[in-house]
Amino acid sequence: MPVIPTASLVIPAEIVSGAKTILGQVIAQIPSSTQGLERQIFIGDFVEKLPLEHKHALKSFVECLLLRMSLINASDIDFGGFGGHGKVWYRIFGAKKPDPTLESLSVDETNILIQSLISARQRQFLYEMKNLDFSYMVVDGDKMNRYRADAYMDLDQLALNMRAINATVRPYKSLELHPNVTKIVSLAHTKEGLILITGITGSGKSTTLDAMIDLNNHTVDGHICIVASPVEYVHRSDRCIVRHREVGRDVLSFKDGAIQALRQDPDIIMIGEMRDPETIMTGLEITDSGHKVFSTLHTASAVESIDRIIGEVPHVEQDRVRMRFADVCKMVLSQKLIPSLDGKRVAAREIMIMNPSVRAAIKNGNTGEIYQMIQESGEIGMQTMEQDLKRLYQQKKISMENAMNYANNKKRMQQIINT
């Protein structure tokens, strides 16, 4: 297997030519009459039978593309499918653009390259579900680079997104959170309760969550069980023993992983994402049993997170879920990554802590009152998104335009920016 350099942005010609030769050989064997899913199955079967050195050559080419990410400060890479137009796309500080220095790839070439990264069992899942989440690792000398991947269909062709996982966890102190928030997050102070980290895709939820897990790992004696799809940052056990269980690889589902964790003597259970009613109900139930549970949700604000949790379950269950959520939830932290004046990105956060007033508002179905409660409770660590955006603007980290663009409540943002 060729050595993959990291010192240059240029992919070695021998890796490119080697992969191109193999790609051409495989494409020559694909019947022109085979289309759609049948074409993907044919490619998958053919790739599976390739000699080991040919598989290595294809992977080496993709791995060169992946290793470029750290050199150009890219968080994501995309290629393949009809929408890729033969280009390799990178997201750099929030902007996704095609790389003009890379040669175009045909849809069959990208189909083959994507198929070369996954196992036969993963292919069967991809063919059936038309989507596959998986993790991927590239070993570069003594450095291990990990990626979160999603393969999916785009007009009968395979497309792929891969996100670089930080090789090091962000120090918890760098989040600059209120001492009350730290007490809620830390097992040393709070032994139970649900903590939700929310935000849209790409808002840094995993980075914040990993920092919280890392804080507990280095300060408390206990057992942390992580159920994720896929596993991203791998924590090295320190004062805690940390178990990592990847959905589809080590456990069948988030629900199964969470329930099984109860029999594994955990202190903290991390559920990667509350993505469906079953997982939501399971998360609430295991928290209700006296465990500390961390999870994520795709919502843009704390209040929206409450409504989403309740709205995800059947109507007949909503009152019960509302009461249970109000009782077990300790905190909701919603965040966004805002383009900063230095050309990078900075996190803005909304923090809702479950005090008696917020808890009562949820139980009574008066979630519309909670925004005002958050806004007026800064002394205990709460803050609205607009208040944090104002802070970042006043610290000259973000522009006025972006403060307005990323506000959840633009009218309120305008009011507080002028006070």
C-alpha positions in Angstrom: 0.0 0.0 0.0 1.5 3.3 -1.0 2.6 5.7 1.7 0.2 8.7 2.0 2.1 11.9 2.5 0.6 14.8 4.6 3.2 17.4 3.8 1.9 18.4 0.4 -1.5 19.4 -1.0 -0.7 17.5 -4.2 -1.9 13.9 -4.4 1.0 11.7 -5.6 0.7 10.9 -9.3 1.3 7.2 -8.8 -1.7 7.0 -6.4 -3.9 8.8 -8.9 -2.8 6.8 -11.9 -3.0 3.5 -10.0 -6.6 4.2 -8.9 -7.6 5.5 -12.3 -6.3 2.3 -14.0 -8.3 0.1 -11.6 -11.4 2.3 -12.0 -11.2 2.0 -15.7 -10.9 -1.8 -15.5 -14.0 -2.1 -13.3 -16.1 0.3 -15.4 -15.2 -1.7 -18.6 -16.9 -4.7 -16.9 -20.2 -2.9 -16.1 -22.9 -3.9 -18.6 -24.4 -0.7 -20.2 -27.9 -2.2 -19.8 -27.5 -2.4 -16.0 -29.0 0.7 -14.4 -30.3 1.9 -11.0 -29.9 -0.3 -8.0 -28.9 -3.3 -10.1 -25.9 -1.3 -11.3 -24.8 -0.5 -7.8 -25.2 -4.2 -6.8 -23.1 -5.2 -9.8 -20.4 -2.7 -8.8 -20.4 -3.8 -5.2 -20.1 -7.5 -6.1 -17.2 -6.7 -8.5 -15.4 -4.6 -5.9 -15.7 -7.3 -3.3 -13.9 -9.7 -5.6 -11.0 -7.3 -6.5 -7.5 -8.4 -5.4 -6.5 -6.9 -2.1 -3.8 -4.7 -3.6 -6.5 -3.2 -5.9 -8.8 -2.4 -3.0 -5.8 -0.8 -1.2 -5.1 1.3 -4.3 -8.7 2.6 -4.4 -8.7 3.3 -0.7 -5.4 5.1 -0.9 -6.8 7.6 -3.4 -9.8 8.3 -1.2 -7.6 8.6 1.9 -5.4 11.2 0.1 -8.6 13.2 -0.4 -9.4 12.8 3.3 -6.0 13.8 4.6 -6.2 17.0 2.5 -8.9 18.1 4.9 -6.6 18.8 7.8 -4.2 20.7 5.5 -6.9 23.0 4.1 -8.9 23.3 7.4 -11.9 21.5 5.9 -14.6 20.0 8.2 -16.4 18.0 5.5 -15.8 16.4 2.1 -18.5 15.5 -0.5 -18.3 13.7 -3.8 -20.3 11.4 -6.0 -24.0 11.4 -7.1 -25.6 13.5 -9.8 -25.3 16.6 -7.7 -21.6 16.3 -7.2 -21.0 17.1 -10.9 -17.8 15.1 -10.8 -16.1 17.4 -8.3 -14.7 16.9 -4.9 -16.3 19.4 -2.5 -14.8 20.7 0.8 -16.5 22.7 3.5 -13.9 25.2 4.9 -15.0 27.5 7.8 -18.7 27.0 6.8 -18.4 27.5 3.0 -18.7 24.4 0.8 -16.9 24.7 -2.6 -15.5 22.3 -5.2 -11.8 21.9 -5.2 -10.5 23.3 -8.5 -7.1 21.5 -8.2 -8.6 18.0 -8.4 -9.5 16.1 -11.6 -13.1 15.4 -12.3 -14.5 12.0 -11.6 -17.3 10.2 -13.4 -20.4 8.9 -11.5 -19.2 5.3 -12.0 -15.7 6.2 -10.7 -17.3 7.7 -7.5 -19.7 4.8 -7.2 -16.7 2.4 -7.2 -14.7 4.5 -4.8 -17.5 4.7 -2.3 -18.2 1.0 -2.6 -14.5 0.3 -1.9 -14.8 1.9 1.6 -17.5 -0.4 2.9 -18.0 -4.0 3.8 -20.3 -6.5 2.1 -22.7 -6.4 5.0 -22.7 -2.6 4.9 -23.5 -2.7 1.2 -26.6 -4.9 1.8 -27.8 -2.3 4.3 -27.1 0.5 1.9 -29.0 -1.2 -0.9 -32.0 -1.8 1.3 -32.2 1.5 3.2 -30.7 3.7 0.5 -28.5 5.3 3.2 -25.6 4.1 5.4 -24.0 5.8 8.4 -20.6 4.5 9.2 -17.2 5.5 10.6 -13.9 5.4 8.8 -10.3 5.6 10.0 -7.1 6.5 8.3 -3.8 5.7 10.0 -1.1 8.2 9.1 2.1 7.2 10.9 1.4 7.3 14.6 -1.7 9.5 14.0 -5.2 8.1 13.8 -7.6 10.2 11.7 -11.3 9.3 12.1 -14.3 10.4 10.0 -18.1 10.2 10.3 -19.5 9.1 7.0 -22.9 9.0 5.3 -23.4 7.2 2.0 -26.7 7.7 0.2 -28.4 7.6 -3.2 -28.6 10.7 -5.5 -30.7 9.9 -8.7 -29.5 6.2 -8.6 -25.9 7.1 -8.0 -23.9 6.9 -4.8 -22.9 10.1 -3.0 -20.8 10.4 0.1 -20.3 13.0 2.9 -17.5 12.5 5.4 -16.9 14.7 8.4 -13.5 14.9 10.1 -13.7 14.0 13.8 -11.4 16.0 16.0 -8.3 14.1 17.0 -8.3 15.8 20.3 -11.2 16.8 22.5 -11.8 20.4 23.2 -11.0 21.3 26.8 -14.2 21.9 28.8 -12.9 25.2 30.3 -12.7 26.6 26.8 -16.5 26.5 26.5 -16.6 29.3 29.2 -19.8 28.1 30.7 -21.4 29.4 33.9 -20.5 27.5 37.2 -24.1 26.4 37.6 -23.9 24.8 34.1 -20.8 22.9 35.2 -22.5 21.6 38.3 -25.3 20.2 36.2 -22.9 18.7 33.7 -20.6 17.1 36.3 -21.4 13.8 37.9 -19.5 15.0 41.0 -22.4 17.5 41.6 -25.4 16.0 39.9 -25.9 12.2 39.7 -29.0 12.1 37.6 -31.0 14.0 35.0 -31.2 14.6 31.2 -28.9 17.1 29.5 -29.7 18.0 25.9 -27.3 19.6 23.5 -29.2 20.9 20.5 -28.6 22.6 17.2 -28.8 22.1 13.5 -26.4 19.8 11.6 -22.9 21.1 11.8 -23.4 23.4 14.8 -20.7 21.7 16.9 -23.0 19.6 19.1 -20.6 16.7 19.2 -17.7 18.9 20.1 -19.5 20.4 23.1 -20.9 17.0 24.2 -17.4 15.4 24.0 -16.0 18.2 26.1 -18.6 17.4 28.8 -17.9 13.7 28.6 -14.2 14.4 28.9 -14.7 16.6 31.9 -16.4 13.7 33.7 -13.8 11.2 32.5 -11.0 13.1 34.1 -12.7 14.3 37.3 -15.0 11.5 38.6 -14.7 7.8 39.2 -17.4 6.0 37.3 -18.6 4.3 34.1 -19.7 6.1 30.9 -21.5 4.3 28.2 -21.7 6.0 24.8 -24.2 4.8 22.2 -23.7 6.6 18.9 -24.3 6.4 15.2 -21.5 6.4 14.3 -19.0 6.7 17.2 -17.0 9.9 16.6 -14.3 10.9 19.1 -13.0 7.8 21.0 -12.4 8.7 24.7 -9.5 6.9 26.4 -10.6 5.7 29.8 -9.1 7.7 32.7 -11.0 8.0 36.0 -14.0 6.6 34.2 -14.2 3.4 32.2 -15.6 4.6 28.9 -17.5 2.2 26.6 -18.2 3.0 23.0 -21.1 1.2 21.2 -21.8 2.0 17.6 -25.3 1.5 16.2 -25.2 -1.1 13.5 -21.8 -2.4 14.6 -22.0 -3.1 18.3 -25.7 -2.7 19.0 -28.8 -2.7 16.8 -30.4 0.6 17.7 -30.2 3.6 20.1 -33.1 2.1 22.0 -31.4 -1.2 22.4 -28.1 0.4 23.4 -29.7 2.6 26.0 -31.7 -0.3 27.6 -28.8 -2.7 27.5 -26.6 0.0 29.2 -28.9 -0.1 32.3 -27.6 -3.7 32.9 -23.9 -2.6 32.5 -23.7 -0.6 35.8 -23.4 2.9 34.2 -23.1 6.3 35.8 -23.6 8.3 32.6 -25.3 7.1 29.4 -24.8 9.1 26.3 -27.4 8.6 23.6 -25.9 10.1 20.4 -29.2 11.5 19.1 -32.9 11.5 20.0 -34.0 11.0 16.5 -37.4 9.1 16.9 -40.2 8.6 19.4 -38.8 5.2 20.6 -35.4 6.7 21.5 -37.0 9.8 23.1 -39.2 7.6 25.3 -36.3 5.3 26.2 -34.1 8.3 27.1 -36.8 9.7 29.4 -37.3 6.3 31.0 -33.7 5.6 31.7 -33.2 9.1 33.1 -36.3 8.5 35.3 -34.6 5.4 36.7 -31.9 7.7 38.3 -29.2 7.9 35.7 -27.4 10.9 34.2 -28.1 11.0 30.5 -26.6 13.2 27.7 -28.1 13.4 24.3 -28.5 15.6 21.2 -31.5 16.9 19.2 -31.8 18.8 15.9 -33.5 22.0 17.0 -32.4 25.7 16.9 -33.6 26.8 20.4 -34.3 25.5 23.9 -38.0 26.2 23.7 -38.2 24.5 20.3 -36.5 21.5 21.8 -39.3 21.1 24.4 -42.0 21.3 21.7 -40.1 18.8 19.5 -39.7 16.3 22.3 -43.4 16.4 23.2 -44.6 16.7 19.5 -42.6 13.6 18.5 -44.7 11.2 20.5 -48.3 10.1 19.8 -51.0 12.6 21.0 -52.2 10.3 23.7 -48.7 10.1 25.2 -48.0 13.9 25.1 -49.3 14.9 28.6 -47.3 12.0 30.2 -44.2 12.9 28.2 -44.6 16.6 29.1 -44.7 15.8 32.8 -41.8 13.3 32.7 -39.6 15.6 30.6 -40.2 18.5 33.0 -39.3 16.3 36.0 -36.1 14.6 34.5 -34.5 17.3 32.3 -31.8 19.4 34.0 -30.7 21.6 31.1 -31.0 22.3 27.4 -28.1 23.9 25.6 -28.7 25.0 22.1 -25.9 26.3 19.9 -25.0 27.7 16.5 -21.7 28.3 14.8 -21.4 31.9 13.7 -19.0 33.2 11.0 -16.4 35.3 12.9 -14.6 38.4 11.9 -11.3 36.5 11.7 -12.8 34.2 8.9 -13.4 31.3 11.2 -16.5 30.4 13.3 -17.5 30.9 16.9 -20.2 29.3 19.0 -23.2 31.2 20.3 -25.3 29.4 22.9 -28.8 29.5 24.4 -29.0 27.9 27.8 -32.2 26.8 29.6 -31.8 25.5 33.2 -34.7 23.7 34.7 -35.7 25.9 37.7 -39.2 25.6 39.3 -40.6 28.3 37.0 -39.5 26.7 33.8 -40.6 23.3 35.0 -44.1 24.6 35.9 -44.4 26.3 32.5 -43.7 23.1 30.7 -46.1 21.1 32.8 -48.8 23.7 32.2 -48.2 23.8 28.5 -47.1 27.4 28.7 -43.8 27.1 26.8 -44.3 30.5 25.3 -43.4 32.0 28.6 -40.0 30.3 28.9 -38.1 32.7 26.6 -38.7 35.6 29.0 -37.7 33.4 32.0 -34.4 32.5 30.3 -33.8 36.1 29.4 -34.2 37.2 33.1 -32.2 34.4 34.7 -28.6 35.3 33.8 -27.5 35.1 37.4 -28.0 31.4 37.5 -26.5 30.7 34.1 -29.4 31.0 31.6 -29.1 33.1 28.5 -31.0 33.4 25.2 -29.4 33.1 21.8 -29.9 36.8 21.3 -28.1 37.7 24.5 -25.1 35.6 23.5 -25.1 37.0 20.0 -25.0 40.5 21.5 -22.1 39.5 23.7 -20.1 38.2 20.7 -20.9 41.4 18.8 -19.8 43.6 21.6 -16.6 41.6 21.9 -16.0 42.3 18.2 -16.0 38.6 17.4 -19.0 38.7 14.9 -20.5 41.3 12.7 -23.9 43.0 13.3 -25.2 41.4 10.1 -24.4 37.9 11.4 -25.8 38.7 14.8 -29.1 39.5 13.1 -28.9 36.7 10.6 -28.4 34.0 13.2 -30.9 35.3 15.8 -33.9 33.1 16.5 -35.9 36.2 17.4 -34.8 39.0 15.1 -37.2 41.6 16.6 -35.8 41.0 20.1 -32.2 40.9 18.7 -32.8 44.4 17.3 -34.1 45.6 20.6 -31.3 44.3 22.8 -28.6 45.3 20.4 -29.7 49.0 20.7 -29.8 48.9 24.6 
